[in-house]
Amino acid sequence: MPQLLSWLNVMAGLILFFAMSGISEWVIFSSPQAKVFPFFIAILLLLNAAYLAVVKGEWARR
């Protein structure tokens, strides 16, 4: 279960970063001020995914 949650966090974080970049034609976050909150959420999701991968992976090995 921690691996699934970790992968979902990674995917959600990457989708947020993709939506904030200028690559896509999505106009979800039109101003730079509107991009601040999703940026922090994406960082938290990716850090949570790394935490789950490292900590829960260590417990599974024991």
MIVEXKE-557610 format. One record per residue: residue in one letter; residue number from 1; x, y, z of N, C-alpha, C, CB in turn. Coordinates in steps of 0.1 Angstrom, whole numbers, plus 5000, padded with zeros to 4 digits. Glycine has a CB too. Layout:
// MIVEXKE-557610
<node><res>A</res><n>NUM</n><n_u>X</n_u><n_v>Y</n_v><n_w>Z</n_w><ca_u>X</ca_u><ca_v>Y</ca_v><ca_w>Z</ca_w><c_u>X</c_u><c_v>Y</c_v><c_w>Z</c_w><cb_u>X</cb_u><cb_v>Y</cb_v><cb_w>Z</cb_w></node>
...
//
This chain:
// MIVEXKE-557610
<node><res>M</res><n>1</n><n_u>5008</n_u><n_v>4988</n_v><n_w>5000</n_w><ca_u>5000</ca_u><ca_v>5000</ca_v><ca_w>5000</ca_w><c_u>5009</c_u><c_v>5013</c_v><c_w>5000</c_w><cb_u>4991</cb_u><cb_v>5000</cb_v><cb_w>5012</cb_w></node>
<node><res>P</res><n>2</n><n_u>5020</n_u><n_v>5013</n_v><n_w>5008</n_w><ca_u>5028</ca_u><ca_v>5025</ca_v><ca_w>5007</ca_w><c_u>5034</c_u><c_v>5028</c_v><c_w>4993</c_w><cb_u>5039</cb_u><cb_v>5024</cb_v><cb_w>5017</cb_w></node>
<node><res>Q</res><n>3</n><n_u>5037</n_u><n_v>5017</n_v><n_w>4986</n_w><ca_u>5042</ca_u><ca_v>5019</ca_v><ca_w>4972</ca_w><c_u>5031</c_u><c_v>5026</c_v><c_w>4963</c_w><cb_u>5047</cb_u><cb_v>5006</cb_v><cb_w>4966</cb_w></node>
<node><res>L</res><n>4</n><n_u>5019</n_u><n_v>5021</n_v><n_w>4965</n_w><ca_u>5008</ca_u><ca_v>5027</ca_v><ca_w>4957</ca_w><c_u>5006</c_u><c_v>5041</c_v><c_w>4960</c_w><cb_u>4995</cb_u><cb_v>5019</cb_v><cb_w>4959</cb_w></node>
<node><res>L</res><n>5</n><n_u>5006</n_u><n_v>5045</n_v><n_w>4973</n_w><ca_u>5004</ca_u><ca_v>5058</ca_v><ca_w>4977</ca_w><c_u>5016</c_u><c_v>5067</c_v><c_w>4972</c_w><cb_u>5003</cb_u><cb_v>5059</cb_v><cb_w>4992</cb_w></node>
<node><res>S</res><n>6</n><n_u>5028</n_u><n_v>5061</n_v><n_w>4973</n_w><ca_u>5040</ca_u><ca_v>5069</ca_v><ca_w>4968</ca_w><c_u>5039</c_u><c_v>5072</c_v><c_w>4953</c_w><cb_u>5052</cb_u><cb_v>5060</cb_v><cb_w>4971</cb_w></node>
<node><res>W</res><n>7</n><n_u>5034</n_u><n_v>5062</n_v><n_w>4945</n_w><ca_u>5033</ca_u><ca_v>5064</ca_v><ca_w>4931</ca_w><c_u>5022</c_u><c_v>5074</c_v><c_w>4928</c_w><cb_u>5030</cb_u><cb_v>5051</cb_v><cb_w>4924</cb_w></node>
<node><res>L</res><n>8</n><n_u>5011</n_u><n_v>5073</n_v><n_w>4935</n_w><ca_u>5000</ca_u><ca_v>5083</ca_v><ca_w>4933</ca_w><c_u>5005</c_u><c_v>5097</c_v><c_w>4936</c_w><cb_u>4988</cb_u><cb_v>5080</cb_v><cb_w>4941</cb_w></node>
<node><res>N</res><n>9</n><n_u>5013</n_u><n_v>5099</n_v><n_w>4947</n_w><ca_u>5018</ca_u><ca_v>5112</ca_v><ca_w>4950</ca_w><c_u>5028</c_u><c_v>5117</c_v><c_w>4939</c_w><cb_u>5026</cb_u><cb_v>5111</cb_v><cb_w>4963</cb_w></node>
<node><res>V</res><n>10</n><n_u>5036</n_u><n_v>5108</n_v><n_w>4934</n_w><ca_u>5045</ca_u><ca_v>5112</ca_v><ca_w>4923</ca_w><c_u>5037</c_u><c_v>5117</c_v><c_w>4911</c_w><cb_u>5055</cb_u><cb_v>5101</cb_v><cb_w>4920</cb_w></node>
<node><res>M</res><n>11</n><n_u>5027</n_u><n_v>5109</n_v><n_w>4907</n_w><ca_u>5020</ca_u><ca_v>5112</ca_v><ca_w>4895</ca_w><c_u>5012</c_u><c_v>5126</c_v><c_w>4897</c_w><cb_u>5010</cb_u><cb_v>5101</cb_v><cb_w>4892</cb_w></node>
<node><res>A</res><n>12</n><n_u>5006</n_u><n_v>5128</n_v><n_w>4909</n_w><ca_u>4999</ca_u><ca_v>5140</ca_v><ca_w>4912</ca_w><c_u>5009</c_u><c_v>5152</c_v><c_w>4912</c_w><cb_u>4991</cb_u><cb_v>5139</cb_v><cb_w>4925</cb_w></node>
<node><res>G</res><n>13</n><n_u>5020</n_u><n_v>5150</n_v><n_w>4918</n_w><ca_u>5030</ca_u><ca_v>5161</ca_v><ca_w>4918</ca_w><c_u>5035</c_u><c_v>5165</c_v><c_w>4904</c_w><cb_u>5042</cb_u><cb_v>5158</cb_v><cb_w>4926</cb_w></node>
<node><res>L</res><n>14</n><n_u>5038</n_u><n_v>5154</n_v><n_w>4896</n_w><ca_u>5042</ca_u><ca_v>5157</ca_v><ca_w>4882</ca_w><c_u>5031</c_u><c_v>5163</c_v><c_w>4873</c_w><cb_u>5047</cb_u><cb_v>5144</cb_v><cb_w>4876</cb_w></node>
<node><res>I</res><n>15</n><n_u>5019</n_u><n_v>5159</n_v><n_w>4875</n_w><ca_u>5008</ca_u><ca_v>5165</ca_v><ca_w>4868</ca_w><c_u>5007</c_u><c_v>5180</c_v><c_w>4871</c_w><cb_u>4995</cb_u><cb_v>5158</cb_v><cb_w>4870</cb_w></node>
<node><res>L</res><n>16</n><n_u>5008</n_u><n_v>5183</n_v><n_w>4884</n_w><ca_u>5008</ca_u><ca_v>5197</ca_v><ca_w>4888</ca_w><c_u>5019</c_u><c_v>5205</c_v><c_w>4882</c_w><cb_u>5008</cb_u><cb_v>5198</cb_v><cb_w>4903</cb_w></node>
<node><res>F</res><n>17</n><n_u>5031</n_u><n_v>5200</n_v><n_w>4882</n_w><ca_u>5042</ca_u><ca_v>5207</ca_v><ca_w>4876</ca_w><c_u>5040</c_u><c_v>5208</c_v><c_w>4861</c_w><cb_u>5056</cb_u><cb_v>5199</cb_v><cb_w>4879</cb_w></node>
<node><res>F</res><n>18</n><n_u>5035</n_u><n_v>5198</n_v><n_w>4854</n_w><ca_u>5032</ca_u><ca_v>5199</ca_v><ca_w>4840</ca_w><c_u>5021</c_u><c_v>5209</c_v><c_w>4837</c_w><cb_u>5027</cb_u><cb_v>5185</cb_v><cb_w>4835</cb_w></node>
<node><res>A</res><n>19</n><n_u>5011</n_u><n_v>5210</n_v><n_w>4846</n_w><ca_u>5001</ca_u><ca_v>5220</ca_v><ca_w>4844</ca_w><c_u>5006</c_u><c_v>5234</c_v><c_w>4846</c_w><cb_u>4989</cb_u><cb_v>5217</cb_v><cb_w>4853</cb_w></node>
<node><res>M</res><n>20</n><n_u>5016</n_u><n_v>5236</n_v><n_w>4855</n_w><ca_u>5021</ca_u><ca_v>5249</ca_v><ca_w>4857</ca_w><c_u>5031</c_u><c_v>5253</c_v><c_w>4847</c_w><cb_u>5027</cb_u><cb_v>5250</cb_v><cb_w>4871</cb_w></node>
<node><res>S</res><n>21</n><n_u>5037</n_u><n_v>5244</n_v><n_w>4840</n_w><ca_u>5047</ca_u><ca_v>5248</ca_v><ca_w>4830</ca_w><c_u>5040</c_u><c_v>5253</c_v><c_w>4818</c_w><cb_u>5056</cb_u><cb_v>5235</cb_v><cb_w>4826</cb_w></node>
<node><res>G</res><n>22</n><n_u>5048</n_u><n_v>5259</n_v><n_w>4809</n_w><ca_u>5042</ca_u><ca_v>5264</ca_v><ca_w>4797</ca_w><c_u>5041</c_u><c_v>5254</c_v><c_w>4785</c_w><cb_u>5051</cb_u><cb_v>5276</cb_v><cb_w>4792</cb_w></node>
<node><res>I</res><n>23</n><n_u>5044</n_u><n_v>5242</n_v><n_w>4788</n_w><ca_u>5044</ca_u><ca_v>5231</ca_v><ca_w>4778</ca_w><c_u>5030</c_u><c_v>5229</c_v><c_w>4773</c_w><cb_u>5050</cb_u><cb_v>5219</cb_v><cb_w>4783</cb_w></node>
<node><res>S</res><n>24</n><n_u>5020</n_u><n_v>5227</n_v><n_w>4783</n_w><ca_u>5007</ca_u><ca_v>5224</ca_v><ca_w>4779</ca_w><c_u>4999</c_u><c_v>5236</c_v><c_w>4776</c_w><cb_u>5000</cb_u><cb_v>5216</cb_v><cb_w>4790</cb_w></node>
<node><res>E</res><n>25</n><n_u>4988</n_u><n_v>5234</n_v><n_w>4769</n_w><ca_u>4979</ca_u><ca_v>5245</ca_v><ca_w>4766</ca_w><c_u>4968</c_u><c_v>5247</c_v><c_w>4777</c_w><cb_u>4972</cb_u><cb_v>5242</cb_v><cb_w>4752</cb_w></node>
<node><res>W</res><n>26</n><n_u>4970</n_u><n_v>5240</n_v><n_w>4788</n_w><ca_u>4960</ca_u><ca_v>5242</ca_v><ca_w>4799</ca_w><c_u>4961</c_u><c_v>5255</c_v><c_w>4805</c_w><cb_u>4963</cb_u><cb_v>5231</cb_v><cb_w>4810</cb_w></node>
<node><res>V</res><n>27</n><n_u>4950</n_u><n_v>5262</n_v><n_w>4807</n_w><ca_u>4950</ca_u><ca_v>5275</ca_v><ca_w>4813</ca_w><c_u>4944</c_u><c_v>5274</c_v><c_w>4827</c_w><cb_u>4942</cb_u><cb_v>5286</cb_v><cb_w>4804</cb_w></node>
<node><res>I</res><n>28</n><n_u>4950</n_u><n_v>5266</n_v><n_w>4835</n_w><ca_u>4945</ca_u><ca_v>5264</ca_v><ca_w>4849</ca_w><c_u>4950</c_u><c_v>5275</c_v><c_w>4858</c_w><cb_u>4949</cb_u><cb_v>5250</cb_v><cb_w>4854</cb_w></node>
<node><res>F</res><n>29</n><n_u>4963</n_u><n_v>5277</n_v><n_w>4857</n_w><ca_u>4969</ca_u><ca_v>5287</ca_v><ca_w>4865</ca_w><c_u>4974</c_u><c_v>5299</c_v><c_w>4856</c_w><cb_u>4981</cb_u><cb_v>5281</cb_v><cb_w>4874</cb_w></node>
<node><res>S</res><n>30</n><n_u>4966</n_u><n_v>5309</n_v><n_w>4855</n_w><ca_u>4969</ca_u><ca_v>5319</ca_v><ca_w>4845</ca_w><c_u>4980</c_u><c_v>5329</c_v><c_w>4849</c_w><cb_u>4957</cb_u><cb_v>5327</cb_v><cb_w>4841</cb_w></node>
<node><res>S</res><n>31</n><n_u>4981</n_u><n_v>5332</n_v><n_w>4862</n_w><ca_u>4990</ca_u><ca_v>5342</ca_v><ca_w>4867</ca_w><c_u>5001</c_u><c_v>5336</c_v><c_w>4875</c_w><cb_u>4983</cb_u><cb_v>5353</cb_v><cb_w>4875</cb_w></node>
<node><res>P</res><n>32</n><n_u>5013</n_u><n_v>5342</n_v><n_w>4876</n_w><ca_u>5023</ca_u><ca_v>5337</ca_v><ca_w>4885</ca_w><c_u>5019</c_u><c_v>5335</c_v><c_w>4899</c_w><cb_u>5036</cb_u><cb_v>5345</cb_v><cb_w>4884</cb_w></node>
<node><res>Q</res><n>33</n><n_u>5011</n_u><n_v>5344</n_v><n_w>4904</n_w><ca_u>5006</ca_u><ca_v>5343</ca_v><ca_w>4918</ca_w><c_u>4997</c_u><c_v>5331</c_v><c_w>4920</c_w><cb_u>4998</cb_u><cb_v>5356</cb_v><cb_w>4922</cb_w></node>
<node><res>A</res><n>34</n><n_u>4990</n_u><n_v>5327</n_v><n_w>4910</n_w><ca_u>4981</ca_u><ca_v>5315</ca_v><ca_w>4911</ca_w><c_u>4989</c_u><c_v>5302</c_v><c_w>4911</c_w><cb_u>4971</cb_u><cb_v>5315</cb_v><cb_w>4900</cb_w></node>
<node><res>K</res><n>35</n><n_u>5002</n_u><n_v>5303</n_v><n_w>4907</n_w><ca_u>5010</ca_u><ca_v>5291</ca_v><ca_w>4906</ca_w><c_u>5018</c_u><c_v>5288</c_v><c_w>4919</c_w><cb_u>5020</cb_u><cb_v>5293</cb_v><cb_w>4895</cb_w></node>
<node><res>V</res><n>36</n><n_u>5017</n_u><n_v>5297</n_v><n_w>4928</n_w><ca_u>5025</ca_u><ca_v>5295</ca_v><ca_w>4941</ca_w><c_u>5019</c_u><c_v>5283</c_v><c_w>4949</c_w><cb_u>5025</cb_u><cb_v>5308</cb_v><cb_w>4949</cb_w></node>
<node><res>F</res><n>37</n><n_u>5006</n_u><n_v>5283</n_v><n_w>4951</n_w><ca_u>5000</ca_u><ca_v>5273</ca_v><ca_w>4960</ca_w><c_u>5002</c_u><c_v>5259</c_v><c_w>4953</c_w><cb_u>4986</cb_u><cb_v>5276</cb_v><cb_w>4962</cb_w></node>
<node><res>P</res><n>38</n><n_u>4999</n_u><n_v>5257</n_v><n_w>4940</n_w><ca_u>5001</ca_u><ca_v>5244</ca_v><ca_w>4935</ca_w><c_u>5016</c_u><c_v>5239</c_v><c_w>4934</c_w><cb_u>4996</cb_u><cb_v>5243</cb_v><cb_w>4920</cb_w></node>
<node><res>F</res><n>39</n><n_u>5025</n_u><n_v>5249</n_v><n_w>4934</n_w><ca_u>5039</ca_u><ca_v>5246</ca_v><ca_w>4934</ca_w><c_u>5043</c_u><c_v>5240</c_v><c_w>4948</c_w><cb_u>5047</cb_u><cb_v>5258</cb_v><cb_w>4931</cb_w></node>
<node><res>F</res><n>40</n><n_u>5038</n_u><n_v>5246</n_v><n_w>4958</n_w><ca_u>5041</ca_u><ca_v>5240</ca_v><ca_w>4972</ca_w><c_u>5034</c_u><c_v>5227</c_v><c_w>4974</c_w><cb_u>5036</cb_u><cb_v>5250</cb_v><cb_w>4982</cb_w></node>
<node><res>I</res><n>41</n><n_u>5022</n_u><n_v>5225</n_v><n_w>4969</n_w><ca_u>5015</ca_u><ca_v>5212</ca_v><ca_w>4970</ca_w><c_u>5023</c_u><c_v>5202</c_v><c_w>4962</c_w><cb_u>5000</cb_u><cb_v>5214</cb_v><cb_w>4964</cb_w></node>
<node><res>A</res><n>42</n><n_u>5027</n_u><n_v>5205</n_v><n_w>4950</n_w><ca_u>5035</ca_u><ca_v>5195</ca_v><ca_w>4942</ca_w><c_u>5048</c_u><c_v>5191</c_v><c_w>4949</c_w><cb_u>5038</cb_u><cb_v>5201</cb_v><cb_w>4928</cb_w></node>
<node><res>I</res><n>43</n><n_u>5055</n_u><n_v>5201</n_v><n_w>4955</n_w><ca_u>5067</ca_u><ca_v>5198</ca_v><ca_w>4963</ca_w><c_u>5064</c_u><c_v>5189</c_v><c_w>4975</c_w><cb_u>5074</cb_u><cb_v>5211</cb_v><cb_w>4968</cb_w></node>
<node><res>L</res><n>44</n><n_u>5053</n_u><n_v>5192</n_v><n_w>4982</n_w><ca_u>5049</ca_u><ca_v>5183</ca_v><ca_w>4993</ca_w><c_u>5046</c_u><c_v>5169</c_v><c_w>4989</c_w><cb_u>5037</cb_u><cb_v>5190</cb_v><cb_w>5001</cb_w></node>
<node><res>L</res><n>45</n><n_u>5039</n_u><n_v>5168</n_v><n_w>4978</n_w><ca_u>5035</ca_u><ca_v>5155</ca_v><ca_w>4972</ca_w><c_u>5048</c_u><c_v>5147</c_v><c_w>4969</c_w><cb_u>5026</cb_u><cb_v>5156</cb_v><cb_w>4960</cb_w></node>
<node><res>L</res><n>46</n><n_u>5057</n_u><n_v>5153</n_v><n_w>4962</n_w><ca_u>5070</ca_u><ca_v>5146</ca_v><ca_w>4958</ca_w><c_u>5078</c_u><c_v>5143</c_v><c_w>4971</c_w><cb_u>5078</cb_u><cb_v>5155</cb_v><cb_w>4949</cb_w></node>
<node><res>L</res><n>47</n><n_u>5079</n_u><n_v>5151</n_v><n_w>4980</n_w><ca_u>5086</ca_u><ca_v>5148</ca_v><ca_w>4993</ca_w><c_u>5079</c_u><c_v>5137</c_v><c_w>5000</c_w><cb_u>5087</cb_u><cb_v>5161</cb_v><cb_w>5001</cb_w></node>
<node><res>N</res><n>48</n><n_u>5066</n_u><n_v>5137</n_v><n_w>5001</n_w><ca_u>5059</ca_u><ca_v>5126</ca_v><ca_w>5007</ca_w><c_u>5061</c_u><c_v>5113</c_v><c_w>5000</c_w><cb_u>5044</cb_u><cb_v>5130</cb_v><cb_w>5008</cb_w></node>
<node><res>A</res><n>49</n><n_u>5062</n_u><n_v>5113</n_v><n_w>4987</n_w><ca_u>5065</ca_u><ca_v>5101</ca_v><ca_w>4980</ca_w><c_u>5079</c_u><c_v>5096</c_v><c_w>4983</c_w><cb_u>5063</cb_u><cb_v>5103</cb_v><cb_w>4964</cb_w></node>
<node><res>A</res><n>50</n><n_u>5088</n_u><n_v>5105</n_v><n_w>4983</n_w><ca_u>5102</ca_u><ca_v>5101</ca_v><ca_w>4987</ca_w><c_u>5102</c_u><c_v>5095</c_v><c_w>5001</c_w><cb_u>5112</cb_u><cb_v>5112</cb_v><cb_w>4985</cb_w></node>
<node><res>Y</res><n>51</n><n_u>5096</n_u><n_v>5101</n_v><n_w>5010</n_w><ca_u>5095</ca_u><ca_v>5097</ca_v><ca_w>5024</ca_w><c_u>5089</c_u><c_v>5083</c_v><c_w>5025</c_w><cb_u>5087</cb_u><cb_v>5106</cb_v><cb_w>5033</cb_w></node>
<node><res>L</res><n>52</n><n_u>5078</n_u><n_v>5081</n_v><n_w>5018</n_w><ca_u>5071</ca_u><ca_v>5068</ca_v><ca_w>5018</ca_w><c_u>5080</c_u><c_v>5057</c_v><c_w>5012</c_w><cb_u>5058</cb_u><cb_v>5068</cb_v><cb_w>5011</cb_w></node>
<node><res>A</res><n>53</n><n_u>5087</n_u><n_v>5061</n_v><n_w>5001</n_w><ca_u>5096</ca_u><ca_v>5051</ca_v><ca_w>4995</ca_w><c_u>5108</c_u><c_v>5047</c_v><c_w>5004</c_w><cb_u>5101</cb_u><cb_v>5056</cb_v><cb_w>4981</cb_w></node>
<node><res>V</res><n>54</n><n_u>5113</n_u><n_v>5056</n_v><n_w>5011</n_w><ca_u>5125</ca_u><ca_v>5053</ca_v><ca_w>5019</ca_w><c_u>5121</c_u><c_v>5047</c_v><c_w>5032</c_w><cb_u>5133</cb_u><cb_v>5066</cb_v><cb_w>5021</cb_w></node>
<node><res>V</res><n>55</n><n_u>5112</n_u><n_v>5053</n_v><n_w>5039</n_w><ca_u>5109</ca_u><ca_v>5049</ca_v><ca_w>5053</ca_w><c_u>5101</c_u><c_v>5036</c_v><c_w>5053</c_w><cb_u>5101</cb_u><cb_v>5059</cb_v><cb_w>5061</cb_w></node>
<node><res>K</res><n>56</n><n_u>5091</n_u><n_v>5035</n_v><n_w>5045</n_w><ca_u>5083</ca_u><ca_v>5023</ca_v><ca_w>5044</ca_w><c_u>5090</c_u><c_v>5012</c_v><c_w>5037</c_w><cb_u>5070</cb_u><cb_v>5026</cb_v><cb_w>5037</cb_w></node>
<node><res>G</res><n>57</n><n_u>5099</n_u><n_v>5015</n_v><n_w>5028</n_w><ca_u>5107</ca_u><ca_v>5005</ca_v><ca_w>5022</ca_w><c_u>5117</c_u><c_v>4998</c_v><c_w>5032</c_w><cb_u>5115</cb_u><cb_v>5010</cb_v><cb_w>5011</cb_w></node>
<node><res>E</res><n>58</n><n_u>5122</n_u><n_v>5006</n_v><n_w>5041</n_w><ca_u>5131</ca_u><ca_v>5001</ca_v><ca_w>5052</ca_w><c_u>5124</c_u><c_v>4992</c_v><c_w>5061</c_w><cb_u>5137</cb_u><cb_v>5013</cb_v><cb_w>5060</cb_w></node>
<node><res>W</res><n>59</n><n_u>5112</n_u><n_v>4995</n_v><n_w>5065</n_w><ca_u>5104</ca_u><ca_v>4987</ca_v><ca_w>5074</ca_w><c_u>5100</c_u><c_v>4973</c_v><c_w>5067</c_w><cb_u>5091</cb_u><cb_v>4994</cb_v><cb_w>5078</cb_w></node>
<node><res>A</res><n>60</n><n_u>5098</n_u><n_v>4974</n_v><n_w>5054</n_w><ca_u>5095</ca_u><ca_v>4961</ca_v><ca_w>5047</ca_w><c_u>5106</c_u><c_v>4952</c_v><c_w>5046</c_w><cb_u>5089</cb_u><cb_v>4965</cb_v><cb_w>5033</cb_w></node>
<node><res>R</res><n>61</n><n_u>5118</n_u><n_v>4957</n_v><n_w>5046</n_w><ca_u>5131</ca_u><ca_v>4949</ca_v><ca_w>5045</ca_w><c_u>5134</c_u><c_v>4942</c_v><c_w>5058</c_w><cb_u>5143</cb_u><cb_v>4957</cb_v><cb_w>5041</cb_w></node>
<node><res>R</res><n>62</n><n_u>5129</n_u><n_v>4947</n_v><n_w>5069</n_w><ca_u>5133</ca_u><ca_v>4942</ca_v><ca_w>5082</ca_w><c_u>5124</c_u><c_v>4930</c_v><c_w>5085</c_w><cb_u>5131</cb_u><cb_v>4952</cb_v><cb_w>5093</cb_w></node>
//
